[in-house]
Amino acid sequence: MPSERSPAPYIAIAVLVALIVTAVGFVIAMWMRPTVTPATALVATDRAPIDCTAPERNKTCFDTQITNQGSEPSGFSCRVTAYGDTAATFGDGSPTYDVTLGSSESVHVATIVTVTGDVEAVAPRVSCLPDG
């Protein structure tokens, strides 16, 4: 009379193999996942003046491009700083500008430099920090 073997060891081996394959899959997925880069702003201001929307005497406008280099959307708070004996604001007349940008998204913002006397208008410095 042939002896019958219980299917329990085969089921246990199948479950163990399935768990090992799943664990290896999770390890590979975690190893290959994309990295999250923190939000940083790349700010580039053209040194050549642009036409102002409302031209005024002693005012020169410049174009500034702000790009989110992070891998997630973020809000940025930007400040404009003038050089020498000039004054600088954003196009709306404010010294600060708040913007929310998606990953790799850019925005162009006008800056206005006001000069007094015989001072030459120089593109202002714009710096942006992520909110929070």
PyMOL commands that set and color helices and strands:
alter all, ss='L'
color gray80, all
select helices_A, chain A and resi 8-32
alter helices_A, ss='H'
color red, helices_A
select strands_A, chain A and resi 41-45+59-68+74-81+86-90+96-101+106-115+125-130
alter strands_A, ss='S'
color yellow, strands_A
deselect
rebuild
show_as cartoon
